[in-house]
Amino acid sequence: MATNKKDINKKKSTRELAVKGIIWSTFERFGQQGIHFAITIVLARILLPEHFGLVGMLAFFLALARSILDSGFGQALIQKKDPTNLDFSTIFYFNLLIAVVLYIILFFCAPLIARFFNEPQLIRMTRVLSLNVIFNSIGLIHHTYFVKKLQFSKLAGVTFFSVIISGTVGIVAAVRGLGVWALVIQSNAFSISKTILLWIFNKWYPGTKISMNSLRELFPFGSRLLVAGIIERAFENIYKVVIGKYYSSAELGYFSNARRVEQLLTLNITRTIQRVTFPLFSGFQDNEKRLKEGYKKSIQMLAFLNIPVMVILVVFADPLIRLLLTEKWLAAVPMLQLLCLVGTIYPFQALNLNIVKVKGRSDLFLRLKILQKIITVLAIVVAIGFDLGIIGLIYGMMFQNVVALVLNSLYSGKMIGYPLKSQLIDIIRYFIMGAIAGLTGYGVLLLVDSAVLRTVIGLPAFSMAYLVSGKQLRVKAFQYVKSARKTLGTQEKNEAEV
């Protein structure tokens, strides 16, 4: 009897950690991205699409370097059940060494990058922006420590102030006429301020010793995730390389900001849930029943949150772009609409892949990543070969995500007994809700001409249709939200009593 009570208390504690973690992680990611997006809107009104395109050309190389730092061994520390301080210190110094080497490589490769895109000013931009690699490496383990301990409230504070500081600096630079360098200064200011604040909020300091045994122990899991992370980040930005090479910097600017708007929502919703569930699910990775139960709730909440925002952006792309970015950005509208269709698929394939990682199968994780990216390369080759333009590239992106969903769910479904067919049955109602709300919003667009009125009337009408249809279809997400609110309220009461 005592054992059952202990298990119940443990389950309640786990649920409370999950709820609090998701809430604070959501606040941290959306706080950062929301404020950053607001700052981007201001900068987009001051700067030109070409300026965003120039920075977009470097996204591939900087993302590649960043992924080498934060995709492998930091995740290995999170996955390991009881990492020691020596483990943390070893990875800290290892990451710092790698960061310095990466900066040196990027520094001397800057002329080659500039020659590839035929943009001489990229030489200095590459050398200055690449300093972010070193700045980020100094605070990476502090960030990992917070995630490991599910201390997302502290991360939220760090991120919030970092975005405010860097955004203010970037806007001042833009107003003073620094052009593309305003974006460079903003990026560096964010990395510097975030690293400083991470050290202030987290009192952990690296020790003076490192352990090769520790590195060898973390290497099998971390190295595979490292390679997978490099592949993922590289291919997240490979479209910017292709567009920057074959099209104008202005067209890359349109694509970059359309992608930014889409990812503000879908990528952050997905990564918020991934970031919380990975350390949480890793704690009971051997309990298939609990893992399946947690995953079913996660995928339904993901559908509940992600599908409506993607449909909103598809339906209201034109008036939103006109209002937020002005008419000089209207060429981004069709790109945004298609990218949002991609955004309805990506979260589910990514969450399925997360289960593979939770189960410790980093070897399978890596193989799946490689296979998916081979498909991406083939899609890009077809789009460029047949001159299908940027729209053709996005269709290729959509095809790759559908194939990834099928492949990832094939393996994760076997691991926890939750195949793709069962997943689709659980989330089909959310797609129906999105379709009903989308038709409601589209009806407003047909009846109203003003971009302002379309947005003011259309968004509330869409939201009401989505929620009402959800009530009628009796989706489980409402129960999960109610349960989460109850759990959070109980936790706050307990904390207050203490």
C-alpha positions in Angstrom: 0.0 0.0 0.0 2.9 2.3 0.9 4.5 1.5 -2.4 1.3 2.5 -4.3 1.1 5.8 -2.4 4.7 6.4 -3.2 4.1 5.7 -6.9 1.1 8.0 -7.0 3.0 10.8 -5.3 5.8 10.3 -7.8 3.4 10.4 -10.7 1.8 13.6 -9.4 5.3 15.2 -8.9 6.2 14.2 -12.5 2.9 15.7 -13.8 3.5 19.0 -11.9 7.1 19.2 -13.3 5.7 18.6 -16.8 3.0 21.3 -16.5 5.3 23.8 -14.9 8.1 23.0 -17.4 5.8 23.4 -20.4 4.4 26.6 -19.1 7.7 28.2 -18.4 9.4 26.8 -21.5 6.5 28.1 -23.6 6.9 31.5 -22.0 10.7 31.4 -22.5 10.5 30.5 -26.2 7.5 32.5 -27.2 8.7 35.4 -25.0 12.0 35.4 -26.8 10.6 34.8 -30.3 7.6 37.0 -29.8 9.6 40.0 -28.7 12.3 39.2 -31.3 9.5 39.1 -34.0 8.2 42.5 -32.9 11.7 43.9 -33.1 12.1 42.3 -36.6 8.9 44.0 -37.7 10.4 47.4 -36.6 13.6 46.5 -38.4 11.8 45.3 -41.5 10.1 48.7 -41.8 13.5 50.5 -41.6 15.7 48.1 -43.6 15.3 46.5 -47.0 14.7 42.9 -48.0 18.2 42.8 -49.4 19.6 43.4 -45.9 17.8 40.4 -44.4 18.9 38.4 -47.5 22.6 39.1 -46.8 22.3 37.8 -43.3 20.3 34.9 -44.5 23.2 33.8 -46.7 25.3 33.3 -43.6 22.6 31.4 -41.8 23.8 28.0 -43.1 27.4 28.4 -41.9 26.5 29.8 -38.5 23.8 27.2 -37.9 26.3 24.5 -38.8 28.8 25.8 -36.3 26.2 26.3 -33.6 24.9 22.8 -34.0 28.3 21.3 -33.4 28.2 23.0 -30.0 24.7 22.4 -28.8 23.3 19.3 -30.5 25.4 16.4 -29.1 27.1 16.4 -25.8 24.7 18.8 -24.1 21.9 16.4 -25.0 24.0 13.5 -23.7 24.3 15.3 -20.3 20.5 15.6 -20.3 19.9 12.0 -21.3 22.3 10.7 -18.6 20.4 10.0 -15.4 23.1 11.2 -12.9 25.8 13.4 -14.5 28.5 14.6 -12.2 30.1 18.0 -11.9 33.1 16.5 -13.6 30.9 15.6 -16.6 29.6 19.1 -16.9 33.1 20.6 -16.6 34.6 18.3 -19.2 31.9 19.2 -21.7 32.3 22.9 -21.0 36.0 22.9 -21.8 35.5 20.6 -24.8 32.8 22.9 -26.2 35.0 26.0 -25.7 37.9 24.4 -27.5 35.6 23.4 -30.4 34.2 26.9 -30.6 37.6 28.5 -31.0 38.6 26.0 -33.7 35.3 26.7 -35.5 35.8 30.5 -35.4 39.3 30.2 -36.8 37.9 28.0 -39.7 35.1 30.5 -40.4 37.5 33.5 -40.2 39.7 32.1 -42.9 36.9 30.8 -45.0 35.1 34.2 -45.1 36.6 35.1 -48.5 35.4 31.8 -50.0 31.9 32.3 -48.6 31.8 35.9 -50.1 33.0 34.6 -53.5 30.4 31.8 -53.5 27.5 34.3 -53.1 29.4 37.0 -55.1 28.9 39.5 -52.2 32.3 41.0 -51.1 30.8 42.5 -47.9 30.2 39.1 -46.5 33.9 38.8 -45.6 33.7 41.2 -42.7 30.1 40.1 -41.8 31.2 36.5 -41.5 34.1 37.3 -39.3 32.1 39.4 -36.9 29.0 37.2 -36.8 31.1 34.1 -36.2 32.1 35.5 -32.8 28.6 34.3 -31.7 30.0 30.7 -31.8 32.5 31.6 -29.0 30.0 33.7 -27.0 27.4 30.9 -27.1 29.9 28.1 -26.1 30.7 30.0 -22.8 27.1 29.8 -21.7 26.0 26.5 -23.2 26.5 24.3 -20.2 24.7 26.7 -18.0 21.8 26.5 -20.4 22.0 22.7 -20.4 22.0 22.6 -16.6 18.7 24.6 -16.5 17.1 22.3 -19.0 18.3 19.2 -17.1 16.8 20.5 -13.9 13.6 21.7 -15.7 14.3 25.2 -14.4 12.7 27.0 -17.4 11.6 30.0 -15.3 15.2 31.1 -15.0 15.8 30.5 -18.7 12.7 32.6 -19.4 14.2 35.5 -17.4 17.6 35.2 -19.1 16.0 35.1 -22.6 13.6 38.0 -22.0 16.2 40.5 -20.9 18.7 39.3 -23.6 16.1 39.9 -26.4 15.2 43.3 -25.0 18.8 44.4 -24.8 19.8 43.2 -28.2 16.6 44.4 -29.9 17.1 47.9 -28.5 20.7 47.9 -29.7 19.7 46.7 -33.2 16.9 49.2 -33.6 19.2 52.1 -32.6 21.8 50.9 -35.1 19.2 50.7 -37.8 17.8 54.2 -37.1 21.3 55.6 -37.3 21.6 54.2 -40.8 24.0 51.2 -40.3 21.9 49.1 -42.7 22.7 45.4 -42.7 25.2 45.9 -39.8 22.3 46.7 -37.5 21.3 43.0 -37.9 24.8 41.9 -37.2 25.1 44.0 -34.1 21.8 42.8 -32.8 22.8 39.1 -33.2 26.1 39.6 -31.4 24.5 41.7 -28.6 22.0 38.9 -28.0 24.7 36.2 -27.6 26.8 38.3 -25.3 24.0 39.4 -23.0 22.5 35.9 -22.8 25.8 34.4 -21.8 26.5 37.0 -19.2 23.0 36.6 -17.7 23.3 32.8 -17.7 26.4 33.1 -15.6 24.6 35.5 -13.2 21.4 33.4 -12.8 23.3 30.1 -12.6 26.0 30.0 -10.0 27.6 26.9 -11.5 31.3 27.3 -12.4 33.5 24.8 -14.3 36.0 22.9 -12.2 39.7 22.9 -12.9 39.8 19.2 -14.0 38.5 17.3 -17.0 38.0 13.6 -17.5 38.7 11.7 -20.7 36.7 8.8 -19.2 33.7 11.1 -18.9 34.1 12.2 -22.5 34.4 8.6 -23.7 31.3 7.7 -21.7 29.2 10.5 -23.2 30.7 10.1 -26.7 28.6 7.2 -28.1 25.3 8.9 -27.5 26.5 12.5 -27.9 28.5 11.9 -31.1 25.6 10.4 -33.0 23.3 13.3 -31.9 26.1 15.7 -32.8 26.2 14.4 -36.4 22.4 14.3 -36.6 22.3 17.9 -35.2 24.8 19.1 -37.8 22.7 17.5 -40.6 19.5 18.9 -39.2 20.8 22.5 -38.8 22.5 22.4 -42.1 19.4 21.3 -44.0 17.2 23.7 -42.1 19.2 26.4 -43.7 20.2 24.8 -47.0 17.3 26.5 -48.7 18.8 29.8 -47.9 22.1 28.8 -49.5 20.3 27.6 -52.6 18.1 30.7 -52.9 21.1 33.0 -52.1 23.1 31.3 -54.9 20.5 31.1 -57.6 18.2 34.0 -56.8 18.6 37.6 -55.7 19.3 38.7 -52.1 15.8 40.4 -52.1 14.1 37.1 -52.9 16.1 35.5 -50.1 15.0 38.3 -47.8 11.3 37.5 -48.7 11.8 33.8 -48.0 13.8 34.4 -44.8 11.1 36.5 -43.2 8.3 34.3 -44.4 10.2 31.4 -42.8 10.7 33.4 -39.7 7.0 34.1 -39.3 6.1 30.4 -39.8 8.8 29.1 -37.5 8.0 31.7 -34.8 4.9 29.5 -34.1 5.4 26.0 -35.4 9.1 25.5 -34.6 8.7 27.1 -31.1 5.6 25.1 -30.2 7.4 21.9 -31.3 10.7 22.6 -29.6 9.0 23.7 -26.4 7.2 20.3 -26.1 10.4 18.5 -27.2 12.6 20.2 -24.8 10.3 19.5 -21.8 9.4 16.0 -22.7 12.9 14.8 -23.6 14.4 15.1 -20.0 11.0 14.1 -18.6 10.4 11.0 -20.8 14.1 10.0 -20.3 13.3 9.6 -16.6 10.9 6.7 -17.4 12.3 5.6 -20.7 11.9 1.9 -19.7 8.2 2.3 -18.7 6.5 1.8 -22.1 3.0 2.4 -20.7 3.8 5.7 -19.1 5.8 6.8 -22.1 2.9 6.0 -24.5 0.4 7.8 -22.2 2.6 10.9 -22.0 3.3 10.9 -25.7 -0.4 10.6 -26.7 -1.1 13.7 -24.6 1.9 15.5 -26.1 0.9 14.9 -29.7 -2.7 15.9 -29.1 -1.7 19.1 -27.3 0.7 19.8 -30.2 -2.1 19.4 -32.7 -4.4 21.6 -30.6 -1.9 24.4 -30.5 -0.1 24.2 -33.8 -2.9 23.5 -36.4 -4.9 26.6 -35.7 -2.0 29.0 -35.9 -0.8 27.5 -39.2 -4.3 27.8 -40.6 -4.6 31.4 -39.4 -1.4 32.3 -41.3 -2.5 30.5 -44.5 -5.9 32.4 -44.5 -4.7 35.8 -43.2 -1.2 35.9 -44.7 -2.0 38.9 -47.0 -3.6 41.3 -44.5 -1.1 40.4 -41.8 1.9 41.0 -44.1 0.3 44.3 -45.2 -0.2 45.4 -41.6 3.0 44.2 -40.0 5.7 44.4 -42.7 4.1 46.9 -45.2 3.4 46.3 -48.9 7.1 46.1 -49.8 7.0 42.5 -48.4 3.9 41.3 -50.3 6.1 39.0 -52.4 6.5 36.9 -49.2 2.7 36.0 -49.0 2.6 32.9 -51.2 5.8 31.6 -49.6 4.4 32.1 -46.2 1.2 30.2 -47.0 3.0 27.2 -48.4 5.5 27.2 -45.6 2.6 27.0 -43.1 1.3 23.9 -44.9 4.7 22.4 -44.3 4.4 23.6 -40.7 1.3 21.4 -40.1 3.4 18.3 -40.8 6.8 19.1 -39.3 5.8 19.0 -35.6 4.4 15.4 -35.7 7.4 14.0 -37.5 9.8 15.8 -35.1 8.0 14.5 -32.0 8.0 11.0 -33.3 11.8 11.3 -33.8 12.0 12.6 -30.2 10.8 9.1 -28.9 13.7 7.5 -30.7 16.1 9.8 -28.9 14.4 9.2 -25.5 14.8 5.5 -26.0 18.6 6.0 -26.3 18.7 4.9 -30.0 20.9 7.7 -31.2 22.2 5.3 -33.9 18.7 5.0 -35.4 18.1 8.7 -34.9 21.2 9.5 -37.0 20.2 7.0 -39.8 16.7 8.5 -40.0 18.2 12.0 -40.2 20.5 11.0 -43.0 17.8 9.3 -45.0 15.5 12.3 -44.7 18.2 14.7 -45.9 19.0 12.6 -48.9 15.3 13.1 -49.9 15.7 16.8 -49.3 18.7 17.0 -51.6 16.8 15.1 -54.3 13.9 17.5 -54.0 16.2 20.5 -54.3 17.9 19.1 -57.3 14.6 18.5 -59.0 13.3 22.0 -58.2 16.5 23.7 -59.5 16.9 21.3 -62.5 13.3 22.0 -63.7 13.5 25.7 -62.8 10.5 25.5 -60.4 11.6 28.6 -58.5 11.3 29.2 -54.7 7.7 27.8 -54.7 9.0 24.6 -56.1 11.6 24.4 -53.4 8.9 24.7 -50.7 6.8 21.9 -52.4 9.9 19.8 -52.1 10.2 20.7 -48.4 6.6 19.5 -47.9 7.3 16.2 -49.6 10.3 15.6 -47.4 8.3 16.2 -44.2 5.6 13.8 -45.3 8.1 11.0 -45.9 9.9 11.8 -42.6 6.6 11.5 -40.7 6.0 8.0 -42.2 9.5 6.9 -41.5 9.8 8.3 -38.0 6.5 7.0 -36.8 7.3 3.5 -38.2 10.1 3.1 -35.6 8.7 5.2 -32.7 5.3 3.4 -33.1 7.0 0.0 -32.6 9.0 1.3 -29.6 5.9 2.4 -27.6 3.0 0.7 -29.3 1.6 3.8 -30.9 1.7 3.6 -34.7 1.0 6.4 -37.2 -2.6 5.1 -37.8 -3.4 5.5 -34.1 -1.8 8.9 -34.0 -3.8 10.1 -37.0 -7.1 8.9 -35.4 -6.2 10.9 -32.2 -5.5 14.1 -34.1 -7.9 14.1 -37.0 -10.5 16.1 -35.0 -8.0 18.9 -34.7 -7.6 19.1 -38.4 -11.4 19.2 -38.8 -11.5 22.1 -36.3 -8.8 23.9 -38.3 -10.8 23.4 -41.5 -14.0 24.8 -40.0 -12.2 27.8 -38.5 -10.3 28.3 -41.7 -13.5 28.5 -43.8 -15.0 30.9 -41.3 -11.9 33.2 -41.6 -12.0 32.9 -45.4 -15.6 34.0 -45.3 -14.6 37.2 -43.5 -12.0 37.9 -46.2 -14.6 37.6 -48.9 -17.0 40.0 -47.1 -14.5 42.7 -46.0 -12.0 44.7 -48.1 -9.9 46.6 -45.5 -6.8 44.8 -44.3 -7.3 46.2 -40.8 -10.9 45.1 -40.6 -10.1 41.7 -42.1 -7.7 41.1 -39.2 -9.7 42.7 -36.4 -12.9 40.8 -37.4 -11.4 37.7 -38.9 -9.1 36.5 -36.1 -11.8 36.6 -33.4 -14.2 34.8 -35.7 -11.6 32.2 -36.5 -10.8 31.6 -32.8 -14.5 31.3 -31.9 -15.1 28.8 -34.6 -12.1 26.7 -33.6 -13.1 26.6 -29.9 -16.8 26.0 -30.5 -16.1 23.2 -33.0 -13.6 21.7 -30.5 -16.3 21.6 -27.8 -18.7 20.0 -30.2 -16.2 17.4 -31.3 -15.2 16.8 -27.6 -11.5 16.9 -28.1 -9.3 15.7 -25.2 -7.1 18.8 -25.3 -9.6 20.8 -23.4 -9.4 18.1 -20.6 -5.6 18.3 -20.6 -5.7 22.1 -20.4 -8.2 22.0 -17.5 -6.1 19.3 -15.7 -2.9 21.4 -16.2 -4.6 24.5 -14.7 -5.8 22.4 -11.8 -2.3 20.9 -11.3 -0.6 24.3 -11.5 -3.1 25.8 -9.1 -2.5 23.0 -6.6 1.3 23.4 -6.9 1.1 27.1 -6.4 -1.0 26.6 -3.3 1.5 24.1 -1.9 4.4 26.4 -2.6 2.5 29.2 -0.8 1.9 27.1 2.2 5.5 26.2 2.4 
